[in-house]
Amino acid sequence: MDRAALADFLRRRREALRPEDVGLPAGARRRATGLRREEVASLAVMSADYYTRLEQQRGPQPSVQMLASLARALRLTSDERDYLFQVAGHNAPAVTKDATHVAPALLRVLDRLDDTPALILSELGETLVQNRMAEALFGDKSGCTGHARSEIYRWFTDPSERLRYPENDRDRQSRALVANLRAAYGSRGPQSRAGELVRALRKVSDEFAELWDRHEVAKRFEDHKILIHPELGEIELDCQVLFTEDQSQALLVLTAPPRTEGYEKLRLLAVLGQQRFTDRPDSPSAQPLGR
């Protein structure tokens, strides 16, 4: 681990970013244009003290997970991320298209979306990053591990995952998820993470196995969705999707036309965040939603 190189790299990358580059307000009392240390720490989900010690060459060797969070917070390119890993004493992540390093171009778009749900997904349906509105609408899946990080796996193994879709739309969603996975499997091959996911699902879900054998292939995202929120009920939304050039990641943006019921429910969601209406005696209880 090269502490001096790591500290200097982190400091220079932090100072090169402006608050608006990462979706933060500029504020009126800044003495410099770069990000503050505590802002980088917050974006990377770590303590400000821990990050400060890294910049001061006093911190312990960061873990691979911590470095991945820093790379995302500092909006590093793949080359910059690899350098960060190397000076921190770790091997650079394997050069595969299965990597979950979030595309900086998609992050820049996401940073500017604050008033409507938006999230970035991997081709395996893993939520890589989401804004506060998406977290309020879909729930926080950051605690999911292993195959359960994929919404495809959860859809076929956890019945509660289906509650967010109307019953008459669940068959279509099942087919769409399998078709998406078939597209990833076709491009990455049987020894990829997509192949691992397929093998795991075939063992636990007869429904998945039957759909997989149909060989339907498509990157499908409905342009119009009805989602069921546990407190707000049905919300009709339009879905726009922006893919990276290699199709390995997708930015989903959910909106509703002005003066519609869906639009008003999104406005209410923005105020409530992830709060539940627990003060109401008739408020139903439910688990957070996934996509």
N, C-alpha and C positions, 0 to 999 in steps of 0.2 A: 504494500500500500504506500503510495507516494502522497503523504499528507499535504506537502506544500503545493503540489500540482492540483490535487483535489480541491483544496481551499481556494486557490487562485481561480480555477475554472468555475467553481460555484459562484464566487463573488462577481466575476466578469459576466457570466451569463445572467445573474440576477440584475446587475446594473444595466445590462443591455435591453431589458424588458421594461416597457411602460405599463402602468396599471391597466390601461385600456386594452393592451395586448392579451390580457388574461381575464378580461371581463370585470375588472375592478374599477370603481370610480377614482378619478385622478386626485380629488381632494384639493383644498386651497392652500395648505401649509406644507407642501413638500419642498425640501431644500434640494433634492435631486430628482431626476426623472425616473430612475430605476425603481424596482420593487424594494420594499423593506424586507428585512430578514423574517419578521413575523408573518408577512404576507406569503412568502415562499413556504414557510413552515405550515401555514394553514392550508395552502393549496396541496401540499404533499402529505397532509394529515399526520404531522409530527409536532413535537413540542418546539417552541421557539428556542428554548435553551439548547436542545439537541442540535438544531440546525446551526445555531451560532457557534457552538463548539466545533462543528465541522469546518466552518469558515476560519476559525481561529487555530486550526491544526491541533485541536485538543480532543476531538471526539473519537469514539471507538470506530472500528471498521464497520461501515454500514452494511446491512444485509442486502441480498439481491432484491428483496421486496422493497426495501427502503430506497434503493437506487432507482428502481422502476418508478416509484412515486415521485422522486425528485426529477427524473427525466420528463415525466408528464407535467409536473408543476412548472418546470422551466421551459417547456415547449421545445425540447431538444429534437433535432433530426435524428435519423437512425445512426449516422456517423458520429454525431455528438454523444448520443447515448452509449455507443460502444466505447468511446474514449472515456466517458465517465466510469463505466464498469472497470475498465483496465487500470486507471489511476487509483481506483478504490481497491485494487487487489483481487478482482474477480475476472473470470473469463467473460468476454463479450457474449451476449445472447446468441444462440445459433442463428445463422442466416437462413431462416425459413419463412415462408409466408404464413405460417401458423402463429408467428409471434404476436403478442397482444400489445405491443407498443402502439399507442394511439397515434394515428396520422396527424401531424401538426396542422395540416390544412383544414381537416375536419374540426379540430379543436378551436381554431380561430373563428370558424363559423359558430360553433356552439357557444363560445364566450360572449357572443353578441346577441344571444337569444335568452332573454330573461323573463319574458312575459307569456311564454307558451311552452309546453312540455317538449323537450328535445333530449335525445340520448344517442350515444354511439355504440353500435353492436359489432361484435366480431361475426365472421361468417358461420360460427357455431352457435350464434344466439346468446353470446355472453355480453352482459352489459359492462362495457369498459369504462364509461363515464356518463353521468347524467346531470342535468341542471336541477335546480331546486324544485321546479314545477314538475319535472318528470319523476323525481323522487316522491313528491306529494301524491302524484297520480298512480304510479306503479309500485311504490314501496322501495326500500333499500335492500338490494340483493347482494351487497358487498360481503355479507357474512357467508354466502354460499361457497362451498369448496368442492373440489373434484369435479365429477361429471355434472353435479347439480348446479354448477355455475352456468350451464347451458339451459336456456329456457326450453329447448327441445327435449332435453332429458327430463326436466321437471314436469313438462306437459304430459308425458307418458308414464310418469311414476308417482306423481303427487296430484290426487284428484282436486285439491283446493286450487290448483293453478288454473283450472278451467272455469272457475266461478266468475272470472272477470269478463267472460264472453257470454252472450245470450246462447241458450241451449241450441237454438236452430242454426247457429253459426259455428259450432264446435267441430263438426265434421270437416268443414272447409278449412278451418285453422289447422286441424291435424294434417290434412293433405298438404297445405302450404308449408308447414314446418318440415315435413319429410322431403318435399321437393327441394327446399332450400338446402337441406343437409345432403341430398343426392348431388346437387350442383357442387358443393364444397368437396365431397368425396371424389367426384369425377376429376376435379382440378388438382387435388392434393394427393390422391392415391390411398390404397388400403392401409399403408403403414403410417399414415398421418394421424393427427388427433381426431380428424373427422372419422377415420376408419376405426379408431378406438371407441368413439362414441357410438357408431353403428353396432359394433359387436356387443357393447354393453347393453344397448337398448333391445337388441334381438333376444337377449337372454331373459329380459324382465317384462317385455310387453308383446303380447300376441298381436295387438292392434298395430303397433309399429311394424312388426315383421310383415304383416299382410300388406300394409301400405308401401313398405320398402320394396317388396317384390313386384309392385306395379311399375317401377322404374320411371316415375314421373320426375322430371327435372325442370326446375325453374327457380329464379330468385323472385319470390312472390312476397309482395307487401300490399295488402289491400289499400286502395286509395281513399276508401271511406270505411270508417270503423264505428262500431257501437261497443263501447266498453262499459262495464258495470262497476261503479265505484261503491264501496260498502256503505258510504254515508250519503252520497249525492245521487245514487241510482244510475240509470243509463245516461251516458254522455255520447252524443254523436259528434265525431271528429273526422276531419280530413287528414290524411297522412301523406307527407311528401318525403322522398328518400333521395339522399345524395350519396353515391358510392365513391370510394377511392378508385384510382385508375385500375388497380389490379382486382377490384371487386371484393377484397378481403374484409373491408369494414364499411359500415353504412351509418350515415347520420339520419335519424328519423325525427321529423318535426311534425307535431300534431297541432292543428289549428281548427277553429270553427268560424264560420262566417259571422260578421257583426250582426247584432240584434236577433240572434237565434238563442234557443235554450242552451245549446252546447256552449256558446260564447259566454253566456252569463254564468254557467257552472264553472267554466275555467277561471273567470274572474273571482268567483267565490273561493275556488281552490287556491288561488294565489294569495288570498288573505289568510286562509286557514292553515296553509302549509300541510304538515302531516298530523295536525290536531284531529282528534276524534270529537264528535259531539257528545262526550261522555256526561255532560251536565244534563242532557235530556234523558228523562227516565225511559223513553221509548227508543233510545238510540240502539241500533243493532250492533253487535260486536262482530268483527271480522279481522282476518289477517291482512297484512299489507299485500298489495297486488304486485305482480310481475308484468312484463309486457305481454 
